[in-house]
Amino acid sequence: MTETENWLGRLIAHPAVSADTNLPLIDEIETHLVAAGAICERFPDATGTKAALLARFGPDAAGGLMLSGHVDVVPAMGQAWTVPPFEATWLEGRIYGRGSTDMKGFVASVMALVERLEPETLTAPLWLAISYDEEIGCVGVRPMLEEIADRGIRPDLIVVGEPTSMQLGLGHKGKMAFSVAATGTPRHSSEAPLVVNALHLATDFVVGLRGLQDEIEAKGPREEGYSVPYATVHVGKLAGGTAVNLVPDRAELLMECRIMAADDPLALVERIRKIASAAARPYQARFGEADITVEDTGSYPGLATEVDDPAVEAFRGCLPEGTADCRVSFGTEGGLFAQSLDVPVVICGPGSMEQGHRPDEFIERSQLIACDRMLLEAVHRFCRQEPSADQDF
């Protein structure tokens, strides 16, 4: 077992589901980072039950490299696992366990790397940014990121270690999430045509959204490299009513938009609100209560890193020749880092998101080995530490 695999087993053993505390995991990580020579600072949440962690190796200076990862995971409850989700299982060249791919594999590789560092030899800083609650909207990184920006910390490059199968990720879509409420009129179902059914209002709104999606596909901005190369409008949940013989006076739906870097988010929100107004308007003359409201419940920006940025070119040299560029379909904290710090950000990490969030999540040992080599070379290039003979993973 490599040191990276050892660390992955330790990380998987901490559930760190977004609904629960992550402090035992942060305690273990911080203890080992400090022992390895890091200067660490915690960023607790309002409840005091979770914390993000910022660590620095080397001088407090400009430039260098920042490695970003989250340690929260999605729940395993209700999934058909054949191995224990929070206990690492080694089987036929794979390590199974919740978070093995998303994204404790990368964090394990980072922890193995820093235990072999010689901080006094670094001429530029190596930063580690460990966050929480990424899985519920990139929540935990934001207070830490505000502090990083206020302090003027500007690394030459930020690597977000989300799983890309060790390809060079240069972009992802942004996300806007909404909660939508439709208000109708309660009545016995025998007189349903005399009032407004909130579920009918909501479905009229959904029909309008489907038209918007068709328009975006036909005329909206496109960016190749994505499986869906244009913005998407998606309704994930619709609920309303209490009994079949009652006209529902309220219906709620949850929806999201995944947008391209070239999309205008404010214009898209305005279109959605107009669709809501258009769905409710035909009823409002007779029924003043008829209404559809759209509430923004969270968002994060997309990422579009220039392929020919000098820092990106330097990082490309840390990967095997011929490594492909890619765009990832899922969101990451990379867009927030790029927006807040105005420095180049890439996404590159071990494993495939095809395994993430699923039962029997796993990562290939070969992916961890490739990540170990990439990180060692990246520290050499960006923090200017000469690798020594005992740093061969």
Contacts in CASP RR format, 6 or more apart in sequence:
PFRMAT RR
TARGET T0000
AUTHOR 0000-0000-0000
METHOD contacts of the structure
MODEL  1
MTETENWLGRLIAHPAVSADTNLPLIDEIETHLVAAGAICERFPDATGTK
AALLARFGPDAAGGLMLSGHVDVVPAMGQAWTVPPFEATWLEGRIYGRGS
TDMKGFVASVMALVERLEPETLTAPLWLAISYDEEIGCVGVRPMLEEIAD
RGIRPDLIVVGEPTSMQLGLGHKGKMAFSVAATGTPRHSSEAPLVVNALH
LATDFVVGLRGLQDEIEAKGPREEGYSVPYATVHVGKLAGGTAVNLVPDR
AELLMECRIMAADDPLALVERIRKIASAAARPYQARFGEADITVEDTGSY
PGLATEVDDPAVEAFRGCLPEGTADCRVSFGTEGGLFAQSLDVPVVICGP
GSMEQGHRPDEFIERSQLIACDRMLLEAVHRFCRQEPSADQDF
1 90 0 8 1.000
2 112 0 8 1.000
2 368 0 8 1.000
2 369 0 8 1.000
2 372 0 8 1.000
2 393 0 8 1.000
3 112 0 8 1.000
3 115 0 8 1.000
4 105 0 8 1.000
4 108 0 8 1.000
4 109 0 8 1.000
4 111 0 8 1.000
4 112 0 8 1.000
4 368 0 8 1.000
4 369 0 8 1.000
4 371 0 8 1.000
4 372 0 8 1.000
4 393 0 8 1.000
5 88 0 8 1.000
5 90 0 8 1.000
5 95 0 8 1.000
5 108 0 8 1.000
5 365 0 8 1.000
5 368 0 8 1.000
6 112 0 8 1.000
7 107 0 8 1.000
7 108 0 8 1.000
7 109 0 8 1.000
7 111 0 8 1.000
7 112 0 8 1.000
8 88 0 8 1.000
8 95 0 8 1.000
8 100 0 8 1.000
8 104 0 8 1.000
8 105 0 8 1.000
8 108 0 8 1.000
8 363 0 8 1.000
8 368 0 8 1.000
9 88 0 8 1.000
9 95 0 8 1.000
9 108 0 8 1.000
10 28 0 8 1.000
10 108 0 8 1.000
11 25 0 8 1.000
11 71 0 8 1.000
11 99 0 8 1.000
11 104 0 8 1.000
11 105 0 8 1.000
11 107 0 8 1.000
11 108 0 8 1.000
11 111 0 8 1.000
12 86 0 8 1.000
12 87 0 8 1.000
12 88 0 8 1.000
12 97 0 8 1.000
12 98 0 8 1.000
12 99 0 8 1.000
12 100 0 8 1.000
12 104 0 8 1.000
13 86 0 8 1.000
13 87 0 8 1.000
13 88 0 8 1.000
14 22 0 8 1.000
14 24 0 8 1.000
14 25 0 8 1.000
14 28 0 8 1.000
14 71 0 8 1.000
14 86 0 8 1.000
15 73 0 8 1.000
15 86 0 8 1.000
15 98 0 8 1.000
16 22 0 8 1.000
16 25 0 8 1.000
16 71 0 8 1.000
16 72 0 8 1.000
16 73 0 8 1.000
16 132 0 8 1.000
17 72 0 8 1.000
17 73 0 8 1.000
17 74 0 8 1.000
17 75 0 8 1.000
17 76 0 8 1.000
18 72 0 8 1.000
18 73 0 8 1.000
18 74 0 8 1.000
18 132 0 8 1.000
18 133 0 8 1.000
18 135 0 8 1.000
18 136 0 8 1.000
19 75 0 8 1.000
21 49 0 8 1.000
21 50 0 8 1.000
22 50 0 8 1.000
22 51 0 8 1.000
22 71 0 8 1.000
22 72 0 8 1.000
22 132 0 8 1.000
23 48 0 8 1.000
23 49 0 8 1.000
23 50 0 8 1.000
23 51 0 8 1.000
25 71 0 8 1.000
26 42 0 8 1.000
26 51 0 8 1.000
26 53 0 8 1.000
26 71 0 8 1.000
26 130 0 8 1.000
29 53 0 8 1.000
29 71 0 8 1.000
29 107 0 8 1.000
29 111 0 8 1.000
29 130 0 8 1.000
30 40 0 8 1.000
30 42 0 8 1.000
30 53 0 8 1.000
30 55 0 8 1.000
32 111 0 8 1.000
32 114 0 8 1.000
32 115 0 8 1.000
33 40 0 8 1.000
33 53 0 8 1.000
33 55 0 8 1.000
33 111 0 8 1.000
33 114 0 8 1.000
33 128 0 8 1.000
34 40 0 8 1.000
36 57 0 8 1.000
36 114 0 8 1.000
36 115 0 8 1.000
36 117 0 8 1.000
36 119 0 8 1.000
37 57 0 8 1.000
37 117 0 8 1.000
37 119 0 8 1.000
38 55 0 8 1.000
38 56 0 8 1.000
38 57 0 8 1.000
38 114 0 8 1.000
38 119 0 8 1.000
38 128 0 8 1.000
39 55 0 8 1.000
39 56 0 8 1.000
40 53 0 8 1.000
40 54 0 8 1.000
40 55 0 8 1.000
41 53 0 8 1.000
41 54 0 8 1.000
41 55 0 8 1.000
42 51 0 8 1.000
42 52 0 8 1.000
42 53 0 8 1.000
43 51 0 8 1.000
43 52 0 8 1.000
43 53 0 8 1.000
43 54 0 8 1.000
43 140 0 8 1.000
43 143 0 8 1.000
43 144 0 8 1.000
43 147 0 8 1.000
44 50 0 8 1.000
44 51 0 8 1.000
45 51 0 8 1.000
45 132 0 8 1.000
45 133 0 8 1.000
45 140 0 8 1.000
45 143 0 8 1.000
50 132 0 8 1.000
50 133 0 8 1.000
50 140 0 8 1.000
51 132 0 8 1.000
52 129 0 8 1.000
52 130 0 8 1.000
52 131 0 8 1.000
52 132 0 8 1.000
52 140 0 8 1.000
52 141 0 8 1.000
52 143 0 8 1.000
52 144 0 8 1.000
53 128 0 8 1.000
53 129 0 8 1.000
53 130 0 8 1.000
54 127 0 8 1.000
54 128 0 8 1.000
54 129 0 8 1.000
54 130 0 8 1.000
54 144 0 8 1.000
54 147 0 8 1.000
54 148 0 8 1.000
55 127 0 8 1.000
55 128 0 8 1.000
55 130 0 8 1.000
56 125 0 8 1.000
56 126 0 8 1.000
56 127 0 8 1.000
56 128 0 8 1.000
57 114 0 8 1.000
57 117 0 8 1.000
57 119 0 8 1.000
57 122 0 8 1.000
57 125 0 8 1.000
57 126 0 8 1.000
57 128 0 8 1.000
57 383 0 8 1.000
58 119 0 8 1.000
58 120 0 8 1.000
58 122 0 8 1.000
58 124 0 8 1.000
58 125 0 8 1.000
58 126 0 8 1.000
58 383 0 8 1.000
59 122 0 8 1.000
59 123 0 8 1.000
59 124 0 8 1.000
59 125 0 8 1.000
60 125 0 8 1.000
61 124 0 8 1.000
61 125 0 8 1.000
62 124 0 8 1.000
62 154 0 8 1.000
63 124 0 8 1.000
63 125 0 8 1.000
63 154 0 8 1.000
63 155 0 8 1.000
63 156 0 8 1.000
63 382 0 8 1.000
64 124 0 8 1.000
64 125 0 8 1.000
64 126 0 8 1.000
64 127 0 8 1.000
64 155 0 8 1.000
64 156 0 8 1.000
64 157 0 8 1.000
64 382 0 8 1.000
64 383 0 8 1.000
65 124 0 8 1.000
65 125 0 8 1.000
65 126 0 8 1.000
65 127 0 8 1.000
65 155 0 8 1.000
65 156 0 8 1.000
65 157 0 8 1.000
65 158 0 8 1.000
65 159 0 8 1.000
65 378 0 8 1.000
65 379 0 8 1.000
65 382 0 8 1.000
65 383 0 8 1.000
66 126 0 8 1.000
66 127 0 8 1.000
66 128 0 8 1.000
66 129 0 8 1.000
66 153 0 8 1.000
66 155 0 8 1.000
66 157 0 8 1.000
66 158 0 8 1.000
66 159 0 8 1.000
66 337 0 8 1.000
67 110 0 8 1.000
67 126 0 8 1.000
67 127 0 8 1.000
67 128 0 8 1.000
67 129 0 8 1.000
67 158 0 8 1.000
67 159 0 8 1.000
67 161 0 8 1.000
67 375 0 8 1.000
68 128 0 8 1.000
68 129 0 8 1.000
68 131 0 8 1.000
68 141 0 8 1.000
68 158 0 8 1.000
68 159 0 8 1.000
68 160 0 8 1.000
68 161 0 8 1.000
68 333 0 8 1.000
68 334 0 8 1.000
68 337 0 8 1.000
69 103 0 8 1.000
69 106 0 8 1.000
69 107 0 8 1.000
69 110 0 8 1.000
69 129 0 8 1.000
69 130 0 8 1.000
69 131 0 8 1.000
69 134 0 8 1.000
69 160 0 8 1.000
69 161 0 8 1.000
69 162 0 8 1.000
69 333 0 8 1.000
70 103 0 8 1.000
70 130 0 8 1.000
70 131 0 8 1.000
70 132 0 8 1.000
70 133 0 8 1.000
70 134 0 8 1.000
70 135 0 8 1.000
70 141 0 8 1.000
70 333 0 8 1.000
71 104 0 8 1.000
71 107 0 8 1.000
71 130 0 8 1.000
71 131 0 8 1.000
71 132 0 8 1.000
72 131 0 8 1.000
72 132 0 8 1.000
72 133 0 8 1.000
72 134 0 8 1.000
72 135 0 8 1.000
72 136 0 8 1.000
73 98 0 8 1.000
73 99 0 8 1.000
73 102 0 8 1.000
73 104 0 8 1.000
73 135 0 8 1.000
74 98 0 8 1.000
74 102 0 8 1.000
74 135 0 8 1.000
74 357 0 8 1.000
76 85 0 8 1.000
76 86 0 8 1.000
76 98 0 8 1.000
76 359 0 8 1.000
79 85 0 8 1.000
79 358 0 8 1.000
79 359 0 8 1.000
80 359 0 8 1.000
81 359 0 8 1.000
81 360 0 8 1.000
82 359 0 8 1.000
82 360 0 8 1.000
83 89 0 8 1.000
83 91 0 8 1.000
83 96 0 8 1.000
83 97 0 8 1.000
83 360 0 8 1.000
84 97 0 8 1.000
85 97 0 8 1.000
85 98 0 8 1.000
85 359 0 8 1.000
85 361 0 8 1.000
86 97 0 8 1.000
86 98 0 8 1.000
87 97 0 8 1.000
88 95 0 8 1.000
88 96 0 8 1.000
88 97 0 8 1.000
88 100 0 8 1.000
89 95 0 8 1.000
89 96 0 8 1.000
89 97 0 8 1.000
90 96 0 8 1.000
93 364 0 8 1.000
93 365 0 8 1.000
93 366 0 8 1.000
94 362 0 8 1.000
94 363 0 8 1.000
94 364 0 8 1.000
94 365 0 8 1.000
95 362 0 8 1.000
95 363 0 8 1.000
95 365 0 8 1.000
95 368 0 8 1.000
96 360 0 8 1.000
96 361 0 8 1.000
96 362 0 8 1.000
97 360 0 8 1.000
97 361 0 8 1.000
97 362 0 8 1.000
98 361 0 8 1.000
99 105 0 8 1.000
99 356 0 8 1.000
99 361 0 8 1.000
100 355 0 8 1.000
100 361 0 8 1.000
100 362 0 8 1.000
100 363 0 8 1.000
101 163 0 8 1.000
101 350 0 8 1.000
101 351 0 8 1.000
101 352 0 8 1.000
101 353 0 8 1.000
101 355 0 8 1.000
101 356 0 8 1.000
101 361 0 8 1.000
101 362 0 8 1.000
101 363 0 8 1.000
102 162 0 8 1.000
102 163 0 8 1.000
102 353 0 8 1.000
102 355 0 8 1.000
102 356 0 8 1.000
102 357 0 8 1.000
102 361 0 8 1.000
103 161 0 8 1.000
103 162 0 8 1.000
103 163 0 8 1.000
103 349 0 8 1.000
105 350 0 8 1.000
105 351 0 8 1.000
105 363 0 8 1.000
105 368 0 8 1.000
105 371 0 8 1.000
106 161 0 8 1.000
106 162 0 8 1.000
106 163 0 8 1.000
106 349 0 8 1.000
106 350 0 8 1.000
106 371 0 8 1.000
107 130 0 8 1.000
108 368 0 8 1.000
109 350 0 8 1.000
109 368 0 8 1.000
109 371 0 8 1.000
109 372 0 8 1.000
109 375 0 8 1.000
110 128 0 8 1.000
110 375 0 8 1.000
112 372 0 8 1.000
112 393 0 8 1.000
113 372 0 8 1.000
113 375 0 8 1.000
113 376 0 8 1.000
113 379 0 8 1.000
114 126 0 8 1.000
114 128 0 8 1.000
116 390 0 8 1.000
116 391 0 8 1.000
117 126 0 8 1.000
117 379 0 8 1.000
117 385 0 8 1.000
118 385 0 8 1.000
118 388 0 8 1.000
121 385 0 8 1.000
121 386 0 8 1.000
122 379 0 8 1.000
122 383 0 8 1.000
122 384 0 8 1.000
122 385 0 8 1.000
123 383 0 8 1.000
123 384 0 8 1.000
123 385 0 8 1.000
124 156 0 8 1.000
124 382 0 8 1.000
124 383 0 8 1.000
124 384 0 8 1.000
125 155 0 8 1.000
125 383 0 8 1.000
126 379 0 8 1.000
126 382 0 8 1.000
126 383 0 8 1.000
127 153 0 8 1.000
127 155 0 8 1.000
129 141 0 8 1.000
129 144 0 8 1.000
129 145 0 8 1.000
129 148 0 8 1.000
131 138 0 8 1.000
131 140 0 8 1.000
131 141 0 8 1.000
131 144 0 8 1.000
131 333 0 8 1.000
132 139 0 8 1.000
132 140 0 8 1.000
133 139 0 8 1.000
133 140 0 8 1.000
134 140 0 8 1.000
134 141 0 8 1.000
134 332 0 8 1.000
134 333 0 8 1.000
137 175 0 8 1.000
137 177 0 8 1.000
137 298 0 8 1.000
137 300 0 8 1.000
138 300 0 8 1.000
138 331 0 8 1.000
138 332 0 8 1.000
138 333 0 8 1.000
138 336 0 8 1.000
141 333 0 8 1.000
141 336 0 8 1.000
142 336 0 8 1.000
145 336 0 8 1.000
145 337 0 8 1.000
145 340 0 8 1.000
145 341 0 8 1.000
146 340 0 8 1.000
148 340 0 8 1.000
148 341 0 8 1.000
149 340 0 8 1.000
149 341 0 8 1.000
153 341 0 8 1.000
154 341 0 8 1.000
154 342 0 8 1.000
154 343 0 8 1.000
155 341 0 8 1.000
155 343 0 8 1.000
155 382 0 8 1.000
156 311 0 8 1.000
156 314 0 8 1.000
156 343 0 8 1.000
156 344 0 8 1.000
156 382 0 8 1.000
157 311 0 8 1.000
157 312 0 8 1.000
157 314 0 8 1.000
157 315 0 8 1.000
157 343 0 8 1.000
157 344 0 8 1.000
157 345 0 8 1.000
157 346 0 8 1.000
157 382 0 8 1.000
158 334 0 8 1.000
158 337 0 8 1.000
158 338 0 8 1.000
158 341 0 8 1.000
158 343 0 8 1.000
158 344 0 8 1.000
158 345 0 8 1.000
158 346 0 8 1.000
159 315 0 8 1.000
159 345 0 8 1.000
159 346 0 8 1.000
159 347 0 8 1.000
159 348 0 8 1.000
159 378 0 8 1.000
160 332 0 8 1.000
160 333 0 8 1.000
160 334 0 8 1.000
160 337 0 8 1.000
160 345 0 8 1.000
160 346 0 8 1.000
160 347 0 8 1.000
160 348 0 8 1.000
161 347 0 8 1.000
161 348 0 8 1.000
161 349 0 8 1.000
162 328 0 8 1.000
162 330 0 8 1.000
162 331 0 8 1.000
162 332 0 8 1.000
162 347 0 8 1.000
162 349 0 8 1.000
162 353 0 8 1.000
163 349 0 8 1.000
163 350 0 8 1.000
163 351 0 8 1.000
163 352 0 8 1.000
163 353 0 8 1.000
163 355 0 8 1.000
163 356 0 8 1.000
163 363 0 8 1.000
164 326 0 8 1.000
164 328 0 8 1.000
164 347 0 8 1.000
164 348 0 8 1.000
164 349 0 8 1.000
164 351 0 8 1.000
165 349 0 8 1.000
165 350 0 8 1.000
165 351 0 8 1.000
165 352 0 8 1.000
165 367 0 8 1.000
166 319 0 8 1.000
166 323 0 8 1.000
166 348 0 8 1.000
166 349 0 8 1.000
166 350 0 8 1.000
166 351 0 8 1.000
166 367 0 8 1.000
166 370 0 8 1.000
166 371 0 8 1.000
166 374 0 8 1.000
167 323 0 8 1.000
167 324 0 8 1.000
167 325 0 8 1.000
167 326 0 8 1.000
167 348 0 8 1.000
168 312 0 8 1.000
168 315 0 8 1.000
168 316 0 8 1.000
168 319 0 8 1.000
168 323 0 8 1.000
168 324 0 8 1.000
168 325 0 8 1.000
168 326 0 8 1.000
168 346 0 8 1.000
168 348 0 8 1.000
169 305 0 8 1.000
169 325 0 8 1.000
169 326 0 8 1.000
169 327 0 8 1.000
169 328 0 8 1.000
169 346 0 8 1.000
169 347 0 8 1.000
169 348 0 8 1.000
170 303 0 8 1.000
170 304 0 8 1.000
170 305 0 8 1.000
170 306 0 8 1.000
170 307 0 8 1.000
170 312 0 8 1.000
170 325 0 8 1.000
170 326 0 8 1.000
170 327 0 8 1.000
170 346 0 8 1.000
170 347 0 8 1.000
171 261 0 8 1.000
171 302 0 8 1.000
171 303 0 8 1.000
171 304 0 8 1.000
171 305 0 8 1.000
171 327 0 8 1.000
171 328 0 8 1.000
171 347 0 8 1.000
172 302 0 8 1.000
172 303 0 8 1.000
172 327 0 8 1.000
172 328 0 8 1.000
172 329 0 8 1.000
172 330 0 8 1.000
172 331 0 8 1.000
172 332 0 8 1.000
172 334 0 8 1.000
172 335 0 8 1.000
172 347 0 8 1.000
173 226 0 8 1.000
173 231 0 8 1.000
173 232 0 8 1.000
173 258 0 8 1.000
173 259 0 8 1.000
173 260 0 8 1.000
173 302 0 8 1.000
173 329 0 8 1.000
173 331 0 8 1.000
174 258 0 8 1.000
174 259 0 8 1.000
174 299 0 8 1.000
174 300 0 8 1.000
174 301 0 8 1.000
174 302 0 8 1.000
174 303 0 8 1.000
174 331 0 8 1.000
174 335 0 8 1.000
175 256 0 8 1.000
175 257 0 8 1.000
175 258 0 8 1.000
175 259 0 8 1.000
175 298 0 8 1.000
175 299 0 8 1.000
175 300 0 8 1.000
175 302 0 8 1.000
175 331 0 8 1.000
176 256 0 8 1.000
176 257 0 8 1.000
176 259 0 8 1.000
176 265 0 8 1.000
176 268 0 8 1.000
176 269 0 8 1.000
176 296 0 8 1.000
176 298 0 8 1.000
176 299 0 8 1.000
177 254 0 8 1.000
177 255 0 8 1.000
177 256 0 8 1.000
177 296 0 8 1.000
177 297 0 8 1.000
177 298 0 8 1.000
177 299 0 8 1.000
178 254 0 8 1.000
178 255 0 8 1.000
178 256 0 8 1.000
178 257 0 8 1.000
178 272 0 8 1.000
178 294 0 8 1.000
178 295 0 8 1.000
178 296 0 8 1.000
178 297 0 8 1.000
179 252 0 8 1.000
179 253 0 8 1.000
179 254 0 8 1.000
179 294 0 8 1.000
179 295 0 8 1.000
179 297 0 8 1.000
180 202 0 8 1.000
180 205 0 8 1.000
180 252 0 8 1.000
180 253 0 8 1.000
180 254 0 8 1.000
180 255 0 8 1.000
180 276 0 8 1.000
180 292 0 8 1.000
180 293 0 8 1.000
180 294 0 8 1.000
180 295 0 8 1.000
181 250 0 8 1.000
181 251 0 8 1.000
181 252 0 8 1.000
181 292 0 8 1.000
181 293 0 8 1.000
181 295 0 8 1.000
182 198 0 8 1.000
182 199 0 8 1.000
182 201 0 8 1.000
182 202 0 8 1.000
182 205 0 8 1.000
182 250 0 8 1.000
182 251 0 8 1.000
182 252 0 8 1.000
182 253 0 8 1.000
182 280 0 8 1.000
182 291 0 8 1.000
182 292 0 8 1.000
183 198 0 8 1.000
183 201 0 8 1.000
183 249 0 8 1.000
183 250 0 8 1.000
183 289 0 8 1.000
183 290 0 8 1.000
183 291 0 8 1.000
183 292 0 8 1.000
183 293 0 8 1.000
184 195 0 8 1.000
184 196 0 8 1.000
184 197 0 8 1.000
184 198 0 8 1.000
184 201 0 8 1.000
184 247 0 8 1.000
184 248 0 8 1.000
184 249 0 8 1.000
184 250 0 8 1.000
184 287 0 8 1.000
184 289 0 8 1.000
184 290 0 8 1.000
184 291 0 8 1.000
185 195 0 8 1.000
185 196 0 8 1.000
185 247 0 8 1.000
185 249 0 8 1.000
185 287 0 8 1.000
185 289 0 8 1.000
185 290 0 8 1.000
186 195 0 8 1.000
186 246 0 8 1.000
186 247 0 8 1.000
186 248 0 8 1.000
186 249 0 8 1.000
187 194 0 8 1.000
187 195 0 8 1.000
187 246 0 8 1.000
187 247 0 8 1.000
188 245 0 8 1.000
188 246 0 8 1.000
188 247 0 8 1.000
189 244 0 8 1.000
189 245 0 8 1.000
189 246 0 8 1.000
189 247 0 8 1.000
190 245 0 8 1.000
191 247 0 8 1.000
192 247 0 8 1.000
195 247 0 8 1.000
195 287 0 8 1.000
196 283 0 8 1.000
196 287 0 8 1.000
196 289 0 8 1.000
196 290 0 8 1.000
197 247 0 8 1.000
197 248 0 8 1.000
198 240 0 8 1.000
198 241 0 8 1.000
198 248 0 8 1.000
198 249 0 8 1.000
198 250 0 8 1.000
198 251 0 8 1.000
199 238 0 8 1.000
199 240 0 8 1.000
199 241 0 8 1.000
199 248 0 8 1.000
199 251 0 8 1.000
201 251 0 8 1.000
201 279 0 8 1.000
201 280 0 8 1.000
201 283 0 8 1.000
201 290 0 8 1.000
201 292 0 8 1.000
202 238 0 8 1.000
202 240 0 8 1.000
202 251 0 8 1.000
202 252 0 8 1.000
202 253 0 8 1.000
202 292 0 8 1.000
203 238 0 8 1.000
204 279 0 8 1.000
205 253 0 8 1.000
205 275 0 8 1.000
205 276 0 8 1.000
205 279 0 8 1.000
205 292 0 8 1.000
206 235 0 8 1.000
206 238 0 8 1.000
206 253 0 8 1.000
207 279 0 8 1.000
208 275 0 8 1.000
208 278 0 8 1.000
208 279 0 8 1.000
209 233 0 8 1.000
209 235 0 8 1.000
209 255 0 8 1.000
209 272 0 8 1.000
209 275 0 8 1.000
210 233 0 8 1.000
212 233 0 8 1.000
212 271 0 8 1.000
212 272 0 8 1.000
212 275 0 8 1.000
213 232 0 8 1.000
213 233 0 8 1.000
216 230 0 8 1.000
216 231 0 8 1.000
216 232 0 8 1.000
216 233 0 8 1.000
217 230 0 8 1.000
220 230 0 8 1.000
220 231 0 8 1.000
220 263 0 8 1.000
221 230 0 8 1.000
221 231 0 8 1.000
221 260 0 8 1.000
221 262 0 8 1.000
221 263 0 8 1.000
222 229 0 8 1.000
222 230 0 8 1.000
222 260 0 8 1.000
223 229 0 8 1.000
223 230 0 8 1.000
223 260 0 8 1.000
223 261 0 8 1.000
223 262 0 8 1.000
223 304 0 8 1.000
223 327 0 8 1.000
225 326 0 8 1.000
225 327 0 8 1.000
226 327 0 8 1.000
226 329 0 8 1.000
227 329 0 8 1.000
228 258 0 8 1.000
228 329 0 8 1.000
229 260 0 8 1.000
230 260 0 8 1.000
231 257 0 8 1.000
231 258 0 8 1.000
231 259 0 8 1.000
231 260 0 8 1.000
231 263 0 8 1.000
231 268 0 8 1.000
232 257 0 8 1.000
232 258 0 8 1.000
233 255 0 8 1.000
233 256 0 8 1.000
233 257 0 8 1.000
233 272 0 8 1.000
234 255 0 8 1.000
234 256 0 8 1.000
234 257 0 8 1.000
234 258 0 8 1.000
235 253 0 8 1.000
235 254 0 8 1.000
235 255 0 8 1.000
236 253 0 8 1.000
236 254 0 8 1.000
236 255 0 8 1.000
236 256 0 8 1.000
237 252 0 8 1.000
237 253 0 8 1.000
237 254 0 8 1.000
238 251 0 8 1.000
238 252 0 8 1.000
238 253 0 8 1.000
239 251 0 8 1.000
239 252 0 8 1.000
239 253 0 8 1.000
240 248 0 8 1.000
240 250 0 8 1.000
240 251 0 8 1.000
240 252 0 8 1.000
241 248 0 8 1.000
241 250 0 8 1.000
241 251 0 8 1.000
242 248 0 8 1.000
249 289 0 8 1.000
254 297 0 8 1.000
257 265 0 8 1.000
257 268 0 8 1.000
257 272 0 8 1.000
259 265 0 8 1.000
259 268 0 8 1.000
259 302 0 8 1.000
261 302 0 8 1.000
261 303 0 8 1.000
261 304 0 8 1.000
265 299 0 8 1.000
269 294 0 8 1.000
269 296 0 8 1.000
272 294 0 8 1.000
273 294 0 8 1.000
276 292 0 8 1.000
276 293 0 8 1.000
276 294 0 8 1.000
277 292 0 8 1.000
279 292 0 8 1.000
280 290 0 8 1.000
280 291 0 8 1.000
280 292 0 8 1.000
283 290 0 8 1.000
284 290 0 8 1.000
284 291 0 8 1.000
300 331 0 8 1.000
300 333 0 8 1.000
300 335 0 8 1.000
300 336 0 8 1.000
301 335 0 8 1.000
301 336 0 8 1.000
301 338 0 8 1.000
301 339 0 8 1.000
302 331 0 8 1.000
302 334 0 8 1.000
302 335 0 8 1.000
303 332 0 8 1.000
303 334 0 8 1.000
303 335 0 8 1.000
303 338 0 8 1.000
303 345 0 8 1.000
303 347 0 8 1.000
305 312 0 8 1.000
305 338 0 8 1.000
305 344 0 8 1.000
305 345 0 8 1.000
305 346 0 8 1.000
306 312 0 8 1.000
306 344 0 8 1.000
307 325 0 8 1.000
309 344 0 8 1.000
311 343 0 8 1.000
311 344 0 8 1.000
312 344 0 8 1.000
312 346 0 8 1.000
314 381 0 8 1.000
314 382 0 8 1.000
315 346 0 8 1.000
315 348 0 8 1.000
315 378 0 8 1.000
315 381 0 8 1.000
315 382 0 8 1.000
316 323 0 8 1.000
317 377 0 8 1.000
317 381 0 8 1.000
318 374 0 8 1.000
318 377 0 8 1.000
318 378 0 8 1.000
318 381 0 8 1.000
319 348 0 8 1.000
319 374 0 8 1.000
320 370 0 8 1.000
328 347 0 8 1.000
328 353 0 8 1.000
329 353 0 8 1.000
330 353 0 8 1.000
332 347 0 8 1.000
334 345 0 8 1.000
334 347 0 8 1.000
335 345 0 8 1.000
337 343 0 8 1.000
337 345 0 8 1.000
338 344 0 8 1.000
338 345 0 8 1.000
348 374 0 8 1.000
349 367 0 8 1.000
349 371 0 8 1.000
349 374 0 8 1.000
350 363 0 8 1.000
350 364 0 8 1.000
350 367 0 8 1.000
350 368 0 8 1.000
350 370 0 8 1.000
350 371 0 8 1.000
351 363 0 8 1.000
351 364 0 8 1.000
351 367 0 8 1.000
355 361 0 8 1.000
355 362 0 8 1.000
355 363 0 8 1.000
369 393 0 8 1.000
372 393 0 8 1.000
373 393 0 8 1.000
376 387 0 8 1.000
376 391 0 8 1.000
376 393 0 8 1.000
377 387 0 8 1.000
379 385 0 8 1.000
380 386 0 8 1.000
380 387 0 8 1.000
END
